[in-house]
Amino acid sequence: MRLSQLFLKTTRDISKDEVSKNAQLLTKGGYVNQLMAGVYSYLPLGYRVLQKIERIICEEMDAMGGQELLLPALHPKENWLATGRWDGLDVLFKLKGAGDRDLALGATHEEVVTPLGMTVLQSYKDFPKAVYQIQTKFRNEARAKSGLLRGREFRMKDMYSFHTSQDDLDAFYERSIEAYVNVYRRCGLGDVTYLTYASGGTFSKYSHEFQTVTDSGEDLIYIVPGKGRVAINKEIIDDPEALASILPNYQPGDEKKLETAKAIEVGNIFKLGTKYSGAFDFEYTDKDGSRKVPVMGCYGLGPSRLMGTVAEVLSDEHGLVWPEEIAPYKVGLMCLRPGDEACKKAADEAYAALQKAGVEVLYDDSEASAGEKFAQMDLLGLPWQAVVGPKSAAEGKIEWKKRATGEKSVLLAGAWPF
């Protein structure tokens, strides 16, 4: 893609309302544009990042046996009354449809997927099954803030699993943890994301969150030593029984010795048990002909929130620093003097060669100064920068810089550092 053709406008001036780092960087870089508080447009660069994150999520969900579908965003009131959440979920968007019918915009989809499962899963032979979707969700947050981290409209991957036994649910739940770890690793956050024990509420003894450590995080976690990247949520840190099951050789007071860290929640998983299947009188026929209620699990992960977290964590004073697997383009190619015929020819040839090799490249063919081009490329945060100037063009070479480390090299045209 030539920069001159891209629907892009980077800027230095942004709204004073954009106080979070991710919102500032993504807005300055022309990745997103705020329509109103908690609602963003994803511009071409931002949408490419979002799509790549969603592709990674789909690949990992498919690998663990999930099947993708798409559920309605518009829900009837009756389904939410069945679970008690029509009045119990305070962020639910409610609206009136034709005939004065009460409707809701999907904040989550247990109320839709559970009765759907009833129509398909009727015998023990139909189990287990897991289905997931990536969809725009709506939550009427009282204080939408923190850019992509807390919105009123956002992208969410929600997966739901159906099982005939607790043991089968437990096994699938453990596989989901591995899949989530893979997602964060591929998105560049593997080394700073912790499996975090949280309260299970009415569903189970524990649920689990995935928390990414950063100084800008809103949550506080307690890091467990000697267990890899495992932590405890602030909500259960005063529960001696919980601590004894999580901390090795726990003694009262050990919790005060744990390292604390600020973090951003980037995913959560729950064992729902029969809470929703029971609410809808969902039963199946077991081997012995008896009628039983299936147990369920749910697994949430927000691609848009994950994108904002990457912007928060993997950035520096110059701008964004995208990991290669989710970067909108792999290479940012700059022609420092497009008015110089030899320089332009060399840059055009490099652009054509990269494209032919299947390398995603954004070619800055603008008339901006060299300083402006360097600053803009640093802001955009593409993994590699390739520079063609009059001197390098004359020598048949290209100057390369790795954005994450600043490491530079000069290679013959046609030779690449990756």
C-alpha positions in Angstrom: 0.0 0.0 0.0 1.3 3.5 -0.9 0.9 6.0 1.9 -0.4 8.5 -0.6 -3.4 6.3 -1.3 -4.1 5.2 2.3 -7.1 6.6 4.2 -4.8 8.0 6.9 -4.3 11.2 8.8 -1.8 11.2 11.7 -2.1 14.0 14.1 -0.4 15.7 17.1 -3.6 17.3 18.4 -6.2 15.0 20.0 -9.1 15.5 22.3 -8.4 16.3 26.0 -10.9 13.5 26.8 -8.4 10.9 25.4 -6.4 10.6 28.6 -5.3 6.9 28.2 -2.0 6.1 26.5 -3.6 3.6 24.1 -6.3 6.1 23.0 -3.7 8.8 22.5 -1.3 6.7 20.5 -3.9 4.9 18.4 -5.6 8.3 17.6 -2.4 10.1 16.8 -1.4 7.2 14.5 -4.7 7.2 12.6 -5.6 3.7 13.8 -8.9 4.7 15.4 -11.2 7.7 15.7 -13.5 8.4 18.6 -17.2 9.0 17.6 -18.3 9.5 21.2 -17.2 8.3 24.7 -16.6 4.6 24.5 -17.3 4.3 20.8 -14.6 4.2 18.1 -14.2 3.8 14.4 -11.4 1.5 13.3 -9.6 3.1 10.3 -7.8 0.9 7.7 -4.6 0.5 9.8 -6.5 -0.2 13.0 -8.9 -2.6 11.3 -6.0 -4.6 9.9 -4.6 -5.0 13.4 -8.0 -5.9 14.8 -8.6 -8.5 12.0 -5.2 -10.1 12.7 -5.8 -10.4 16.4 -9.2 -12.0 15.7 -7.6 -14.4 13.2 -5.2 -15.6 15.9 -8.0 -16.0 18.4 -10.0 -18.0 15.8 -7.1 -20.3 15.1 -6.5 -21.1 18.7 -10.2 -21.6 19.4 -10.5 -23.9 16.4 -7.4 -25.9 17.5 -9.1 -26.7 20.8 -12.3 -27.9 19.2 -14.4 -24.7 19.1 -16.8 -24.1 16.2 -17.4 -20.6 15.0 -20.9 -19.2 14.6 -22.6 -15.8 14.7 -25.4 -15.1 17.1 -27.9 -12.2 17.0 -27.0 -8.9 18.7 -30.7 -8.1 19.2 -32.3 -10.1 22.0 -35.9 -10.6 23.3 -36.6 -9.5 26.8 -38.1 -13.0 27.6 -34.7 -14.7 27.4 -33.1 -12.2 29.9 -36.1 -12.6 32.3 -35.5 -16.3 32.3 -32.1 -15.8 33.8 -33.0 -12.9 36.1 -30.6 -10.6 34.3 -33.1 -8.2 32.6 -33.1 -6.2 35.8 -29.9 -7.8 37.3 -27.4 -6.6 34.7 -27.0 -2.8 35.1 -25.1 -2.3 31.9 -27.7 -3.8 29.6 -28.8 -1.6 26.8 -32.7 -1.8 26.5 -34.8 -0.5 23.7 -38.3 -0.7 22.3 -39.0 -2.4 19.0 -42.1 -2.5 16.8 -45.3 -3.2 18.7 -43.7 -1.7 21.8 -41.7 -5.0 22.3 -38.9 -4.8 24.9 -35.5 -5.8 23.4 -31.9 -5.7 24.5 -28.6 -5.3 22.7 -26.2 -8.2 23.4 -23.9 -7.5 26.3 -23.1 -11.2 26.4 -24.8 -14.3 24.9 -25.6 -16.9 27.5 -29.3 -16.0 27.1 -29.1 -16.8 23.4 -26.6 -19.7 23.1 -28.2 -21.8 25.8 -31.7 -22.1 24.2 -30.0 -22.6 20.9 -28.0 -25.5 22.4 -31.3 -27.1 23.5 -32.3 -27.4 19.8 -29.1 -29.3 18.8 -27.9 -31.1 21.9 -30.6 -33.6 22.9 -28.8 -36.9 23.5 -25.6 -37.7 25.4 -24.2 -38.7 22.0 -24.3 -35.0 21.0 -21.9 -33.9 23.7 -19.4 -32.3 24.2 -19.7 -29.3 22.0 -18.1 -25.8 22.1 -19.2 -22.9 20.0 -17.8 -19.4 19.8 -18.3 -16.1 18.0 -16.5 -12.8 17.6 -19.1 -10.0 17.6 -19.7 -6.4 18.6 -21.0 -6.2 22.1 -22.8 -3.3 23.8 -22.7 -2.3 27.4 -24.1 0.9 28.9 -21.0 1.7 31.0 -21.6 4.7 33.3 -18.1 5.9 32.8 -16.6 4.7 29.5 -12.9 5.4 29.7 -9.4 4.2 29.0 -9.8 4.2 25.2 -10.3 0.7 23.9 -10.0 -0.9 27.3 -13.5 0.1 28.5 -16.0 0.9 25.8 -19.8 1.0 25.3 -19.3 -0.8 22.0 -16.5 -3.3 21.6 -15.4 -6.6 20.0 -15.7 -9.7 22.0 -14.9 -13.4 21.5 -17.2 -15.4 23.6 -17.1 -19.2 23.6 -19.6 -21.5 25.3 -19.0 -25.2 26.0 -21.6 -27.9 26.8 -20.8 -31.1 28.8 -22.4 -34.1 30.3 -20.0 -34.2 33.3 -18.0 -32.0 35.5 -14.8 -33.9 34.7 -15.3 -33.2 31.0 -15.9 -29.5 31.6 -12.8 -29.4 33.8 -10.6 -31.0 31.0 -11.9 -28.6 28.4 -11.4 -25.7 30.8 -7.7 -26.6 31.2 -7.3 -26.7 27.4 -8.9 -23.2 27.2 -6.2 -21.9 29.5 -3.5 -23.2 27.1 -5.3 -21.7 24.1 -5.5 -18.3 25.8 -1.8 -18.4 26.7 -1.1 -19.1 23.0 -3.1 -16.0 22.0 -1.3 -13.7 24.3 2.1 -15.1 23.3 1.3 -14.6 19.6 0.2 -11.0 20.3 3.4 -10.2 22.0 2.1 -10.2 25.6 3.1 -13.7 26.7 5.9 -12.6 29.1 3.7 -10.1 31.0 0.3 -11.9 31.1 -0.7 -13.9 34.2 -3.3 -16.5 34.8 -5.1 -14.9 37.8 -7.3 -16.7 40.3 -10.5 -14.8 40.9 -13.8 -15.4 42.7 -16.0 -17.9 41.1 -19.1 -16.2 42.4 -22.2 -18.5 42.1 -20.6 -20.6 39.4 -17.6 -22.3 41.0 -15.0 -22.0 43.6 -12.7 -20.0 41.3 -12.8 -18.4 37.9 -9.7 -17.2 36.1 -8.7 -13.9 34.6 -5.8 -13.2 32.4 -4.1 -10.0 33.5 -1.4 -8.2 31.6 1.0 -6.3 33.9 1.5 -2.6 33.1 1.9 0.6 35.2 -1.3 1.9 33.6 -3.4 -1.0 34.7 -6.6 -0.5 36.7 -6.5 -3.8 38.5 -4.1 -5.0 41.3 -2.8 -8.5 41.3 -0.6 -10.5 43.7 2.0 -12.6 41.9 2.6 -16.1 43.1 6.2 -17.1 43.3 7.4 -20.5 41.9 4.3 -21.2 39.8 5.2 -19.6 36.5 3.0 -16.7 35.5 0.3 -17.1 38.1 -1.3 -14.5 40.2 -4.2 -13.8 42.6 -6.9 -11.2 42.1 -7.3 -8.6 44.9 -10.9 -9.9 45.5 -9.7 -13.2 47.0 -6.5 -12.2 48.7 -8.1 -12.2 52.2 -9.6 -15.8 51.8 -7.3 -18.1 53.8 -8.9 -21.3 52.3 -8.3 -20.0 48.8 -4.8 -18.9 49.6 -3.9 -22.4 51.0 -5.0 -24.1 47.8 -3.0 -21.7 45.6 0.1 -20.7 47.5 2.8 -23.4 48.1 3.1 -24.3 51.8 0.9 -21.4 52.7 1.2 -19.9 56.2 -1.0 -17.1 57.5 0.6 -13.8 56.6 2.3 -15.1 53.5 0.0 -13.0 51.3 1.7 -9.9 52.7 4.9 -11.0 51.2 3.6 -11.4 47.6 4.7 -9.0 44.9 1.9 -6.7 43.8 1.5 -5.3 40.3 -1.0 -3.2 38.3 -2.5 -5.0 35.4 -5.1 -4.9 32.7 -7.7 -7.8 32.4 -7.5 -9.2 28.9 -9.7 -12.3 29.3 -11.7 -14.4 31.7 -13.1 -17.9 31.9 -15.8 -19.4 34.0 -17.3 -22.8 34.9 -21.0 -21.9 34.7 -22.3 -25.3 35.9 -26.0 -25.5 35.4 -26.9 -21.9 36.1 -28.0 -21.1 32.5 -29.0 -24.6 31.3 -31.2 -24.9 34.4 -32.8 -21.5 33.8 -34.0 -22.7 30.4 -34.9 -26.2 31.5 -32.3 -27.6 29.2 -32.2 -31.4 29.5 -30.7 -34.2 27.4 -31.3 -38.0 27.4 -28.5 -39.9 29.1 -27.3 -43.4 28.3 -29.8 -45.0 30.8 -32.7 -43.0 29.3 -32.8 -40.5 32.2 -33.1 -36.8 31.7 -30.1 -34.7 32.9 -29.1 -31.1 32.8 -25.8 -30.3 31.0 -23.0 -28.3 32.6 -21.6 -25.3 30.8 -18.5 -23.1 30.6 -17.9 -19.7 29.1 -14.7 -18.1 27.9 -14.4 -14.4 27.1 -11.6 -12.5 25.3 -11.9 -9.0 23.8 -9.9 -8.4 20.6 -10.4 -4.7 20.8 -9.4 -4.6 24.4 -6.4 -6.8 23.6 -5.4 -4.3 20.8 -5.6 -1.4 23.3 -3.5 -3.4 25.8 -0.8 -4.0 23.2 -0.7 -0.3 22.5 -0.4 0.4 26.2 2.4 -2.1 26.9 4.4 -2.4 23.7 5.0 1.3 22.9 7.7 3.9 23.7 8.2 7.6 23.7 8.2 7.7 19.9 5.0 5.7 19.3 3.5 2.2 18.8 5.6 -0.9 18.5 3.6 -3.7 17.0 4.6 -7.4 17.2 5.0 -8.8 13.7 2.0 -11.2 13.8 -0.5 -8.4 14.4 1.2 -5.4 12.8 -0.9 -3.8 10.0 2.2 -4.0 7.7 5.5 -5.7 8.3 7.7 -3.1 6.6 7.5 0.7 6.4 9.4 1.7 3.3 10.5 5.3 3.0 11.8 7.2 -0.1 13.6 10.1 1.4 13.7 12.1 -1.8 10.9 11.2 -4.2 12.0 14.1 -6.4 15.3 12.5 -7.1 14.8 10.1 -10.0 17.4 7.5 -9.0 16.2 7.5 -5.4 12.5 7.1 -6.4 13.4 4.3 -8.9 15.3 2.4 -6.2 12.4 2.8 -3.7 9.8 1.7 -6.3 11.9 -1.4 -7.2 12.2 -2.3 -3.5 8.4 -1.8 -3.1 7.7 -4.1 -6.0 10.2 -6.7 -4.8 8.7 -6.8 -1.3 5.2 -7.1 -2.7 6.2 -9.9 -5.0 7.7 -11.8 -2.1 4.4 -11.5 -0.2 5.7 -9.1 2.4 3.1 -6.6 3.6 4.7 -3.2 3.0 3.5 0.4 3.5 5.4 2.7 1.1 5.8 6.3 2.2 6.0 8.0 -1.2 5.0 11.4 0.1 6.8 14.7 -0.3 7.2 15.1 3.5 10.7 15.9 4.9 13.0 13.0 6.0 12.4 14.0 9.6 8.7 14.0 9.3 8.8 10.5 7.6 11.0 9.1 10.3 8.8 10.5 13.1 5.6 9.2 11.4 7.0 5.7 10.9 8.1 5.5 14.5 4.6 6.6 15.5 2.9 3.9 13.3 5.1 1.3 14.9 5.6 -1.2 12.0 8.1 -3.9 12.9 10.7 -2.9 10.2 11.7 0.3 8.5 13.4 0.4 5.2 15.0 3.6 4.0 16.1 4.5 0.5 18.0 7.8 0.2 20.2 9.2 -2.6 23.4 7.7 -1.2 22.0 4.2 -0.5 20.3 4.3 -3.9 23.5 5.1 -5.6 25.2 2.2 -3.8 22.4 -0.3 -4.6 21.6 -0.6 -0.9 18.8 -0.2 1.6 19.0 1.0 5.2 17.0 -1.1 7.7 15.9 -0.5 11.3 14.1 -2.9 13.6 11.5 -0.8 15.4 11.4 -2.7 18.7 15.2 -2.5 19.3 16.4 0.3 17.1 19.0 -2.1 15.6 20.2 -0.9 12.2 21.8 -2.5 9.2 22.6 -1.7 5.6 22.0 -4.4 3.1 22.2 -4.8 -0.7 18.8 -4.2 -2.4 17.0 -7.5 -2.5 18.5 -8.7 0.7 16.3 -8.4 3.8 17.0 -8.7 7.5 14.0 -11.0 8.2 
